[in-house]
Amino acid sequence: MSNQHGDPGHGDSPAAWTAVVVMLIGIAAGTVFFFLQMPTFVWVCVGVVALGLILGAILAKAGYGVKGPRFTPKSHD
């Protein structure tokens, strides 16, 4: 598939992957702590999700986003 329309991709960059993985870990752990009725750890996990969002933005500004100079897209043959 070629990139005929100038589509930058679907967030397939190190910044996006890092943000999503950190947020998924926070959500999964938060769900477990919610069912174990441990509200302090649920709020810690909310902070982990926010950290993932911030980390993704920092990495994108550092050049690891889809249009960043440090990102080299891989071909999808």
Jmol script that loads the backbone (N, CA, C; Angstrom):
load data "model"
ATOM      1  N   MET A   1       0.831  -1.173   0.000  1.00  0.00           N
ATOM      2  CA  MET A   1       0.000   0.000   0.000  1.00  0.00           C
ATOM      3  C   MET A   1       0.878   1.238   0.000  1.00  0.00           C
ATOM      4  N   SER A   2       0.610   2.109  -0.881  1.00  0.00           N
ATOM      5  CA  SER A   2       1.403   3.328  -0.929  1.00  0.00           C
ATOM      6  C   SER A   2       0.669   4.463  -0.230  1.00  0.00           C
ATOM      7  N   ASN A   3       1.422   5.464   0.105  1.00  0.00           N
ATOM      8  CA  ASN A   3       0.891   6.616   0.817  1.00  0.00           C
ATOM      9  C   ASN A   3       0.573   7.707  -0.210  1.00  0.00           C
ATOM     10  N   GLN A   4      -0.519   7.531  -0.962  1.00  0.00           N
ATOM     11  CA  GLN A   4      -0.844   8.424  -2.058  1.00  0.00           C
ATOM     12  C   GLN A   4      -1.512   9.725  -1.610  1.00  0.00           C
ATOM     13  N   HIS A   5      -2.142   9.725  -0.504  1.00  0.00           N
ATOM     14  CA  HIS A   5      -2.932  10.880  -0.074  1.00  0.00           C
ATOM     15  C   HIS A   5      -2.230  11.731   0.972  1.00  0.00           C
ATOM     16  N   GLY A   6      -0.966  11.469   1.223  1.00  0.00           N
ATOM     17  CA  GLY A   6      -0.248  12.245   2.223  1.00  0.00           C
ATOM     18  C   GLY A   6      -0.667  11.906   3.645  1.00  0.00           C
ATOM     19  N   ASP A   7      -1.253  10.734   3.837  1.00  0.00           N
ATOM     20  CA  ASP A   7      -1.691  10.301   5.160  1.00  0.00           C
ATOM     21  C   ASP A   7      -0.464  10.045   6.028  1.00  0.00           C
ATOM     22  N   PRO A   8      -0.333  10.714   7.170  1.00  0.00           N
ATOM     23  CA  PRO A   8       0.862  10.539   7.998  1.00  0.00           C
ATOM     24  C   PRO A   8       0.876   9.225   8.758  1.00  0.00           C
ATOM     25  N   GLY A   9      -0.133   8.403   8.612  1.00  0.00           N
ATOM     26  CA  GLY A   9      -0.201   7.141   9.336  1.00  0.00           C
ATOM     27  C   GLY A   9      -1.259   7.201  10.418  1.00  0.00           C
ATOM     28  N   HIS A  10      -1.258   6.197  11.235  1.00  0.00           N
ATOM     29  CA  HIS A  10      -2.265   6.101  12.287  1.00  0.00           C
ATOM     30  C   HIS A  10      -1.611   6.171  13.660  1.00  0.00           C
ATOM     31  N   GLY A  11      -0.664   7.081  13.810  1.00  0.00           N
ATOM     32  CA  GLY A  11       0.007   7.219  15.096  1.00  0.00           C
ATOM     33  C   GLY A  11       1.016   6.132  15.344  1.00  0.00           C
ATOM     34  N   ASP A  12       1.494   5.500  14.292  1.00  0.00           N
ATOM     35  CA  ASP A  12       2.443   4.399  14.419  1.00  0.00           C
ATOM     36  C   ASP A  12       3.849   4.968  14.589  1.00  0.00           C
ATOM     37  N   SER A  13       4.096   5.551  15.765  1.00  0.00           N
ATOM     38  CA  SER A  13       5.385   6.168  16.052  1.00  0.00           C
ATOM     39  C   SER A  13       5.802   5.772  17.469  1.00  0.00           C
ATOM     40  N   PRO A  14       7.085   5.918  17.785  1.00  0.00           N
ATOM     41  CA  PRO A  14       7.520   5.604  19.150  1.00  0.00           C
ATOM     42  C   PRO A  14       6.786   6.430  20.214  1.00  0.00           C
ATOM     43  N   ALA A  15       6.484   7.681  19.921  1.00  0.00           N
ATOM     44  CA  ALA A  15       5.762   8.513  20.885  1.00  0.00           C
ATOM     45  C   ALA A  15       4.364   7.963  21.147  1.00  0.00           C
ATOM     46  N   ALA A  16       3.667   7.597  20.090  1.00  0.00           N
ATOM     47  CA  ALA A  16       2.303   7.084  20.240  1.00  0.00           C
ATOM     48  C   ALA A  16       2.294   5.726  20.942  1.00  0.00           C
ATOM     49  N   TRP A  17       3.196   4.837  20.543  1.00  0.00           N
ATOM     50  CA  TRP A  17       3.243   3.521  21.167  1.00  0.00           C
ATOM     51  C   TRP A  17       3.571   3.625  22.651  1.00  0.00           C
ATOM     52  N   THR A  18       4.511   4.468  23.000  1.00  0.00           N
ATOM     53  CA  THR A  18       4.876   4.632  24.410  1.00  0.00           C
ATOM     54  C   THR A  18       3.695   5.164  25.212  1.00  0.00           C
ATOM     55  N   ALA A  19       3.027   6.177  24.698  1.00  0.00           N
ATOM     56  CA  ALA A  19       1.883   6.751  25.403  1.00  0.00           C
ATOM     57  C   ALA A  19       0.777   5.720  25.597  1.00  0.00           C
ATOM     58  N   VAL A  20       0.470   4.973  24.558  1.00  0.00           N
ATOM     59  CA  VAL A  20      -0.615   3.992  24.644  1.00  0.00           C
ATOM     60  C   VAL A  20      -0.273   2.857  25.600  1.00  0.00           C
ATOM     61  N   VAL A  21       0.948   2.368  25.558  1.00  0.00           N
ATOM     62  CA  VAL A  21       1.328   1.266  26.448  1.00  0.00           C
ATOM     63  C   VAL A  21       1.286   1.706  27.908  1.00  0.00           C
ATOM     64  N   VAL A  22       1.812   2.883  28.212  1.00  0.00           N
ATOM     65  CA  VAL A  22       1.790   3.377  29.594  1.00  0.00           C
ATOM     66  C   VAL A  22       0.347   3.572  30.064  1.00  0.00           C
ATOM     67  N   MET A  23      -0.500   4.143  29.200  1.00  0.00           N
ATOM     68  CA  MET A  23      -1.892   4.355  29.594  1.00  0.00           C
ATOM     69  C   MET A  23      -2.646   3.036  29.755  1.00  0.00           C
ATOM     70  N   LEU A  24      -2.374   2.050  28.912  1.00  0.00           N
ATOM     71  CA  LEU A  24      -3.032   0.745  29.055  1.00  0.00           C
ATOM     72  C   LEU A  24      -2.635   0.060  30.363  1.00  0.00           C
ATOM     73  N   ILE A  25      -1.364   0.168  30.724  1.00  0.00           N
ATOM     74  CA  ILE A  25      -0.928  -0.403  32.002  1.00  0.00           C
ATOM     75  C   ILE A  25      -1.644   0.289  33.159  1.00  0.00           C
ATOM     76  N   GLY A  26      -1.753   1.607  33.095  1.00  0.00           N
ATOM     77  CA  GLY A  26      -2.454   2.340  34.148  1.00  0.00           C
ATOM     78  C   GLY A  26      -3.925   1.962  34.245  1.00  0.00           C
ATOM     79  N   ILE A  27      -4.577   1.800  33.101  1.00  0.00           N
ATOM     80  CA  ILE A  27      -5.994   1.442  33.101  1.00  0.00           C
ATOM     81  C   ILE A  27      -6.197   0.020  33.620  1.00  0.00           C
ATOM     82  N   ALA A  28      -5.342  -0.898  33.174  1.00  0.00           N
ATOM     83  CA  ALA A  28      -5.475  -2.289  33.623  1.00  0.00           C
ATOM     84  C   ALA A  28      -5.239  -2.403  35.131  1.00  0.00           C
ATOM     85  N   ALA A  29      -4.178  -1.783  35.617  1.00  0.00           N
ATOM     86  CA  ALA A  29      -3.895  -1.844  37.050  1.00  0.00           C
ATOM     87  C   ALA A  29      -4.986  -1.131  37.845  1.00  0.00           C
ATOM     88  N   GLY A  30      -5.460  -0.001  37.339  1.00  0.00           N
ATOM     89  CA  GLY A  30      -6.526   0.722  38.017  1.00  0.00           C
ATOM     90  C   GLY A  30      -7.808  -0.088  38.124  1.00  0.00           C
ATOM     91  N   THR A  31      -8.100  -0.860  37.093  1.00  0.00           N
ATOM     92  CA  THR A  31      -9.283  -1.720  37.120  1.00  0.00           C
ATOM     93  C   THR A  31      -9.148  -2.791  38.199  1.00  0.00           C
ATOM     94  N   VAL A  32      -7.969  -3.394  38.278  1.00  0.00           N
ATOM     95  CA  VAL A  32      -7.737  -4.415  39.304  1.00  0.00           C
ATOM     96  C   VAL A  32      -7.858  -3.804  40.693  1.00  0.00           C
ATOM     97  N   PHE A  33      -7.235  -2.663  40.898  1.00  0.00           N
ATOM     98  CA  PHE A  33      -7.308  -2.016  42.215  1.00  0.00           C
ATOM     99  C   PHE A  33      -8.730  -1.565  42.548  1.00  0.00           C
ATOM    100  N   PHE A  34      -9.500  -1.185  41.539  1.00  0.00           N
ATOM    101  CA  PHE A  34     -10.893  -0.801  41.782  1.00  0.00           C
ATOM    102  C   PHE A  34     -11.683  -1.987  42.320  1.00  0.00           C
ATOM    103  N   PHE A  35     -11.501  -3.161  41.701  1.00  0.00           N
ATOM    104  CA  PHE A  35     -12.231  -4.335  42.158  1.00  0.00           C
ATOM    105  C   PHE A  35     -11.728  -4.842  43.497  1.00  0.00           C
ATOM    106  N   LEU A  36     -10.472  -4.541  43.823  1.00  0.00           N
ATOM    107  CA  LEU A  36      -9.941  -4.917  45.133  1.00  0.00           C
ATOM    108  C   LEU A  36     -10.250  -3.862  46.191  1.00  0.00           C
ATOM    109  N   GLN A  37     -10.977  -2.830  45.809  1.00  0.00           N
ATOM    110  CA  GLN A  37     -11.396  -1.744  46.695  1.00  0.00           C
ATOM    111  C   GLN A  37     -10.199  -1.073  47.370  1.00  0.00           C
ATOM    112  N   MET A  38      -9.250  -0.653  46.532  1.00  0.00           N
ATOM    113  CA  MET A  38      -8.056   0.047  47.005  1.00  0.00           C
ATOM    114  C   MET A  38      -8.013   1.413  46.324  1.00  0.00           C
ATOM    115  N   PRO A  39      -8.812   2.380  46.825  1.00  0.00           N
ATOM    116  CA  PRO A  39      -8.963   3.661  46.122  1.00  0.00           C
ATOM    117  C   PRO A  39      -7.670   4.462  45.981  1.00  0.00           C
ATOM    118  N   THR A  40      -6.765   4.339  46.932  1.00  0.00           N
ATOM    119  CA  THR A  40      -5.505   5.088  46.819  1.00  0.00           C
ATOM    120  C   THR A  40      -4.752   4.668  45.568  1.00  0.00           C
ATOM    121  N   PHE A  41      -4.681   3.368  45.324  1.00  0.00           N
ATOM    122  CA  PHE A  41      -3.968   2.872  44.150  1.00  0.00           C
ATOM    123  C   PHE A  41      -4.721   3.153  42.855  1.00  0.00           C
ATOM    124  N   VAL A  42      -6.040   3.250  42.937  1.00  0.00           N
ATOM    125  CA  VAL A  42      -6.811   3.645  41.751  1.00  0.00           C
ATOM    126  C   VAL A  42      -6.404   5.049  41.334  1.00  0.00           C
ATOM    127  N   TRP A  43      -6.274   5.956  42.292  1.00  0.00           N
ATOM    128  CA  TRP A  43      -5.875   7.326  41.977  1.00  0.00           C
ATOM    129  C   TRP A  43      -4.427   7.394  41.500  1.00  0.00           C
ATOM    130  N   VAL A  44      -3.576   6.518  42.015  1.00  0.00           N
ATOM    131  CA  VAL A  44      -2.201   6.445  41.504  1.00  0.00           C
ATOM    132  C   VAL A  44      -2.228   6.039  40.034  1.00  0.00           C
ATOM    133  N   CYS A  45      -3.090   5.115  39.699  1.00  0.00           N
ATOM    134  CA  CYS A  45      -3.209   4.665  38.308  1.00  0.00           C
ATOM    135  C   CYS A  45      -3.786   5.759  37.411  1.00  0.00           C
ATOM    136  N   VAL A  46      -4.659   6.594  37.945  1.00  0.00           N
ATOM    137  CA  VAL A  46      -5.136   7.759  37.185  1.00  0.00           C
ATOM    138  C   VAL A  46      -3.944   8.655  36.853  1.00  0.00           C
ATOM    139  N   GLY A  47      -3.045   8.802  37.806  1.00  0.00           N
ATOM    140  CA  GLY A  47      -1.831   9.570  37.565  1.00  0.00           C
ATOM    141  C   GLY A  47      -0.938   8.926  36.515  1.00  0.00           C
ATOM    142  N   VAL A  48      -0.884   7.590  36.492  1.00  0.00           N
ATOM    143  CA  VAL A  48      -0.089   6.876  35.482  1.00  0.00           C
ATOM    144  C   VAL A  48      -0.673   7.117  34.093  1.00  0.00           C
ATOM    145  N   VAL A  49      -1.990   7.131  33.983  1.00  0.00           N
ATOM    146  CA  VAL A  49      -2.627   7.409  32.688  1.00  0.00           C
ATOM    147  C   VAL A  49      -2.291   8.838  32.236  1.00  0.00           C
ATOM    148  N   ALA A  50      -2.359   9.780  33.149  1.00  0.00           N
ATOM    149  CA  ALA A  50      -1.997  11.162  32.813  1.00  0.00           C
ATOM    150  C   ALA A  50      -0.515  11.252  32.434  1.00  0.00           C
ATOM    151  N   LEU A  51       0.329  10.500  33.125  1.00  0.00           N
ATOM    152  CA  LEU A  51       1.755  10.467  32.812  1.00  0.00           C
ATOM    153  C   LEU A  51       1.989   9.936  31.393  1.00  0.00           C
ATOM    154  N   GLY A  52       1.228   8.932  30.995  1.00  0.00           N
ATOM    155  CA  GLY A  52       1.352   8.407  29.634  1.00  0.00           C
ATOM    156  C   GLY A  52       1.014   9.460  28.595  1.00  0.00           C
ATOM    157  N   LEU A  53      -0.016  10.244  28.845  1.00  0.00           N
ATOM    158  CA  LEU A  53      -0.396  11.316  27.926  1.00  0.00           C
ATOM    159  C   LEU A  53       0.705  12.372  27.832  1.00  0.00           C
ATOM    160  N   ILE A  54       1.238  12.747  28.971  1.00  0.00           N
ATOM    161  CA  ILE A  54       2.311  13.746  29.001  1.00  0.00           C
ATOM    162  C   ILE A  54       3.573  13.204  28.340  1.00  0.00           C
ATOM    163  N   LEU A  55       3.897  11.954  28.615  1.00  0.00           N
ATOM    164  CA  LEU A  55       5.082  11.327  28.026  1.00  0.00           C
ATOM    165  C   LEU A  55       4.980  11.267  26.509  1.00  0.00           C
ATOM    166  N   GLY A  56       3.802  10.939  25.997  1.00  0.00           N
ATOM    167  CA  GLY A  56       3.607  10.921  24.545  1.00  0.00           C
ATOM    168  C   GLY A  56       3.802  12.295  23.928  1.00  0.00           C
ATOM    169  N   ALA A  57       3.300  13.323  24.591  1.00  0.00           N
ATOM    170  CA  ALA A  57       3.464  14.687  24.083  1.00  0.00           C
ATOM    171  C   ALA A  57       4.930  15.120  24.114  1.00  0.00           C
ATOM    172  N   ILE A  58       5.633  14.764  25.184  1.00  0.00           N
ATOM    173  CA  ILE A  58       7.057  15.111  25.283  1.00  0.00           C
ATOM    174  C   ILE A  58       7.858  14.414  24.189  1.00  0.00           C
ATOM    175  N   LEU A  59       7.599  13.128  23.974  1.00  0.00           N
ATOM    176  CA  LEU A  59       8.321  12.389  22.938  1.00  0.00           C
ATOM    177  C   LEU A  59       7.996  12.929  21.542  1.00  0.00           C
ATOM    178  N   ALA A  60       6.754  13.328  21.323  1.00  0.00           N
ATOM    179  CA  ALA A  60       6.391  13.900  20.020  1.00  0.00           C
ATOM    180  C   ALA A  60       7.130  15.213  19.791  1.00  0.00           C
ATOM    181  N   LYS A  61       7.220  16.041  20.818  1.00  0.00           N
ATOM    182  CA  LYS A  61       7.953  17.311  20.688  1.00  0.00           C
ATOM    183  C   LYS A  61       9.451  17.078  20.537  1.00  0.00           C
ATOM    184  N   ALA A  62       9.945  15.956  21.073  1.00  0.00           N
ATOM    185  CA  ALA A  62      11.367  15.628  20.956  1.00  0.00           C
ATOM    186  C   ALA A  62      11.707  15.052  19.582  1.00  0.00           C
ATOM    187  N   GLY A  63      10.685  14.863  18.744  1.00  0.00           N
ATOM    188  CA  GLY A  63      10.944  14.403  17.383  1.00  0.00           C
ATOM    189  C   GLY A  63      10.591  12.962  17.110  1.00  0.00           C
ATOM    190  N   TYR A  64       9.983  12.280  18.059  1.00  0.00           N
ATOM    191  CA  TYR A  64       9.640  10.873  17.875  1.00  0.00           C
ATOM    192  C   TYR A  64       8.183  10.670  17.469  1.00  0.00           C
ATOM    193  N   GLY A  65       7.493  11.732  17.108  1.00  0.00           N
ATOM    194  CA  GLY A  65       6.115  11.637  16.627  1.00  0.00           C
ATOM    195  C   GLY A  65       6.092  11.272  15.153  1.00  0.00           C
ATOM    196  N   VAL A  66       4.904  11.189  14.579  1.00  0.00           N
ATOM    197  CA  VAL A  66       4.748  10.776  13.183  1.00  0.00           C
ATOM    198  C   VAL A  66       5.491  11.705  12.229  1.00  0.00           C
ATOM    199  N   LYS A  67       5.444  12.991  12.461  1.00  0.00           N
ATOM    200  CA  LYS A  67       6.106  13.940  11.563  1.00  0.00           C
ATOM    201  C   LYS A  67       7.437  14.437  12.118  1.00  0.00           C
ATOM    202  N   GLY A  68       7.942  13.788  13.156  1.00  0.00           N
ATOM    203  CA  GLY A  68       9.178  14.232  13.785  1.00  0.00           C
ATOM    204  C   GLY A  68      10.414  13.840  12.991  1.00  0.00           C
ATOM    205  N   PRO A  69      11.494  14.595  13.159  1.00  0.00           N
ATOM    206  CA  PRO A  69      12.715  14.316  12.413  1.00  0.00           C
ATOM    207  C   PRO A  69      13.433  13.037  12.844  1.00  0.00           C
ATOM    208  N   ARG A  70      13.149  12.530  14.015  1.00  0.00           N
ATOM    209  CA  ARG A  70      13.815  11.315  14.496  1.00  0.00           C
ATOM    210  C   ARG A  70      13.027  10.054  14.197  1.00  0.00           C
ATOM    211  N   PHE A  71      11.886  10.188  13.561  1.00  0.00           N
ATOM    212  CA  PHE A  71      11.033   9.039  13.262  1.00  0.00           C
ATOM    213  C   PHE A  71      11.233   8.618  11.817  1.00  0.00           C
ATOM    214  N   THR A  72      11.526   7.337  11.620  1.00  0.00           N
ATOM    215  CA  THR A  72      11.636   6.805  10.262  1.00  0.00           C
ATOM    216  C   THR A  72      10.526   5.777  10.072  1.00  0.00           C
ATOM    217  N   PRO A  73       9.560   6.079   9.227  1.00  0.00           N
ATOM    218  CA  PRO A  73       8.437   5.149   9.040  1.00  0.00           C
ATOM    219  C   PRO A  73       8.902   3.853   8.390  1.00  0.00           C
ATOM    220  N   LYS A  74       8.271   2.781   8.768  1.00  0.00           N
ATOM    221  CA  LYS A  74       8.570   1.467   8.207  1.00  0.00           C
ATOM    222  C   LYS A  74       7.598   1.189   7.071  1.00  0.00           C
ATOM    223  N   SER A  75       8.050   0.498   6.069  1.00  0.00           N
ATOM    224  CA  SER A  75       7.158   0.175   4.947  1.00  0.00           C
ATOM    225  C   SER A  75       6.225  -0.954   5.363  1.00  0.00           C
ATOM    226  N   HIS A  76       5.009  -0.898   4.890  1.00  0.00           N
ATOM    227  CA  HIS A  76       3.993  -1.904   5.198  1.00  0.00           C
ATOM    228  C   HIS A  76       3.746  -2.728   3.944  1.00  0.00           C
ATOM    229  N   ASP A  77       4.694  -3.566   3.616  1.00  0.00           N
ATOM    230  CA  ASP A  77       4.572  -4.405   2.411  1.00  0.00           C
ATOM    231  C   ASP A  77       3.743  -5.633   2.657  1.00  0.00           C
TER     232      ASP A  77
END
end "model"
wireframe off; spacefill off
backbone 0.3
color backbone group
